[in-house]
Amino acid sequence: MKSILRLCCLTAPLFFGLAQAATLQPGHLLVGSDLTYPPYNYLEQGKPAGFDAEFINLISAPLKLTPVVVDTRFASLILGLKSNRFDIVASTLYVTPERAQQVDFLPYMKTGGSLLVQANSTFLPQKPEDLCGKRVSSIKGGAWIARLNKLSTDYCQPKGLGAITVLEFPTSPEAAQALLSKAVDVQYEDAAVAKATVEKTGSRLKISSSRIIYPVVVGLAVNKNNPELLSQLKASFAQKVKDGSYQALLHKYNLQMPDNSEVAKALAGTL
């Protein structure tokens, strides 16, 4: 806990509410989020819900900002941020070296991947290497896609096991539907989302993998030209970690906070 607090606060003075946050609309925080990704981001009775919505409400309060979520498909989130459509991205955005070249990150959570198959499937992949020669569905722009493609090139094909064919879909539910219709053999999905997908499909799908695959750090993305906002968000986050309210939110969703070494590895692409 202390190590992440140091990470959050290296450049973040504790001045909650004393300065006007540098946002596109004064008094508001425009948030890019793909609201098709429960339990992290989704609509409930027409309003944004899930982990990220609760997190944004938590850290925007000390800054006296009202969050306004702009529902945007995942593959367009970073482009939308850089085009000033919103102030931040809060949408289970994995921290990667490639993304860190385009945006600044506030790391706040860690998760990983799971493999989904049809409930009656005899194909029960446990690890990425089991996907050789298979068709895999994924949400478009998923950070794991590059790793699967590299595994296919460096491992599967040289061993004569067949390429991994990744089919990308605009939303996670569409990727799940491809699995249900047998257009693919397996779906690669975030672990918490995979669990929710099993429930939403009435257990027509199941999680075959028993361990988290490719552990990842998740971060808020902020424009590189807005270090002031990043500093304010870090300060607010540090306050919520210190008072225990963020830990309570993590517990509610069965998630964890990354430590400094995991953040460093995520930024280096070695996690």
N, C-alpha and C positions, 0 to 999 in steps of 0.2 A: 504493500500500500504506500509506504513512504517513498519508494523509488519512483513510482508513477507520479506522485505529487511533485517530486523534484523536476521530473520531466515537464510537467504541465506548467510549472511556475518559473522556469529559468528566465523567461522574458515577459512575465505577466505580473505587473504590480496589482495589488489588491485594492482596486478603487471602485468597487461595485456601485453602480448607479451614479457616480460622480461626474461622468463624462458621457456626452452623447455618442452612442455607438455609430460607427461609420458604415451605415447601411444605405441601400439604394432608395428606400423610402423611409424618411425619418420616423422613428417610433415603431417601425416594423422590421421583422427579419424574414426576408423572402427565402424559402427553403425549397430546393429542388429535391424531389423524392418520387420514386416509382411506386405508386400505391397499389401494386399488384403482387406484393411480396410478403404475405403474412408468415410469421407473426411480427416481422420487423416493420413493415409498411403496408397499410391497406386502408380501405374505407369501411367505416362502421356507421350505419345510419347517416350516410352522406358526409361524414367527417373523418379526417385523417386519424388513424389509430395505430397502435403497435408500439414496439420498443422505441423506435426513432422519434415518433411523435411525442411520446412521454419524455424522452431525453431532451428534446428541443424545448419543450415547455419548461423543463426543470432548469436548464442553464440560461434561458432567455429572461427568466423572471428577475434575477439580480440586475440585469442590464436594462430593465424596464422596456423590453421589446415585446411586441405581439407577433408571434410566428404566423406566417402566411405560407401554406404549403402549395407549391406549384407542381401538380402531378405531371411527371415527365418520364417517358420510357428510359430505361436504364442506359442504353447505348448513347443517348443524347445528353446525359446529365453533365458531363465535364464540358462539352461544347456549350451547353446552355449557361454554365457558370462563367466560362471565359467570354461569353457574349453578353454578360451582364443581365441575364434573364432572372437570376436570383443571387442572393448573397453567399449562400453556402449550399453544399450538397450533404444531405443526411439520408442515406439510402443504402445502408449495409455496403459501403464502398470499401473494398479491400485495399489496403496500403501496399503499393508496389513501386519499384524504382521508376518504372515508366510513367505512372501516374504522378509520382512526386516531382517529375520534371515539369509537369503542367500545372499542378496546384500545390498549395501548402496543406498539410494535414494536421489535424488534432486527433491523435489516436485515442480511442476511448473504450474499445471492446475487442475481444478475440473470439473467433469461432473456427469453423473448418468445414470440410465437405463430407457428404454421405452419398451412397449409391442407392438408387431406387429401382426396383424391378416390379413386374406384375406379381400379385399375391400368389399365383399358382406357378410361378416360374421355377424351373429347375436350374436355371443359370443364376448363381448366387455370388456375384463378384465381391471380393473383400478389399481389393487394393487396385490402384490404377493399372498395374501390369495385367490384371485380369481382363482389361478392356480391349486388348489387342484383337483385331479382326471384328470388332463390334461397332454398332451404330449407337452413338451417345447423344441424347438431347440435352440442351443447356439454354439458359437464358442468354440472349445476345449480349456480348461484351463481358461475359463472366471472366474473372481474373484467372481461373483455372484452365481456360481453353488453351492458352499458350503452352502451359505445362503438359497438357494432354497431347498436343500436337508434337511437342518436342519428344515426349516419350514414344510416340508413334514412330517418329523418324529415327531416333537414336537406339530404341530398344526393340519395338515390335517388328518393324520391317527387316532389320538385319538378322533377326532370329527366324524369319520366315513365318511369323505368327499373324500376319495381316495388319493393315493399317487401322488405326482408330479413326473412325469417321464421326466428326462432331457436327451435329446439325443444330444451328442456333435459331431460337425463337424470340419474338419480342418480349414475351412475358413468361414467368415460371409456370403458370397454369397451362399455357400453350405447350410448353415443353413436356409437362405431365400428360397432356392429352395425346401427344405424339406417342408416348409410351403406352398409354391405354389402348390406342388404336393399332399398336404393333408396328408403327412406322420406325421405331427405334427399339433397341434391345435393353437399354438402361438409361436412366436419367442421372446426371451429376448435379447435386444441389447442395446448398448450404445446409448444415446439419439441423438447425432449428426449423428452417423452411421445409426440409424433407419430412420432419415429424408432423408439421402442420398439414403437409400435402397428403400424407397417409390418412389423417383424420378427415380431411375435406373430401377425399375420394371414397369414403366409406370403407376404408381398408381394402380397396381393390388393388392398391399398391402396397409394397412393404420395403423397409430398409434392409438391404442385404449385408452391408458393411457393418462390422462390429466396432471399428475404431474410427476416430476422426481422421480424415484424409487431408493432406496439405494444410496444416494449421495456418491460420491467417489472422492478421491484425486488421481491424476495421477503424476507419477514421472519418471525421468530418472534413470536407474539402472546402477550402477558402481560396479566393483569388490571390495569386502571388502579388498583385498590386494593392492589396489591402491588408498589410501587416497589422494595422491598428485594430481591425476587427478580430483578427486571429488572436492578438494579445488579450483583448477583452474577453473573448470566449474561453481562452485558457484560464484566465483569472476566475471567471464564473464557474468553470468546471472544477477548478481546484477547491473552491468554496463548497461545492456540493459533494465532493469526495470527502472533504474534512468533516462536514456535518453529518455524514452517514446516509444522506438521502440517495446518493447515487448507488451505494452498495445495496440499498434496499431494492432499487430498480433492477439491478443485475440479478439479485436473488429471485425476484419475481419471474424473470425470463430464463433462469438457469444458465446465465452467462457469466463470463469472467472478464477482468480487466487485465490488459497486457502489462508486463513489466518493461523496464528500459531495454533489457537485452533483446526481448522479443520484438520491440519496436525497431531497434537498430537492425536486426536481422531482416525484418520485413522491408525496410527501406533499402537494404543491400540485396534483397532477393535471395536470401539464404535461409529463410525460415522453413 
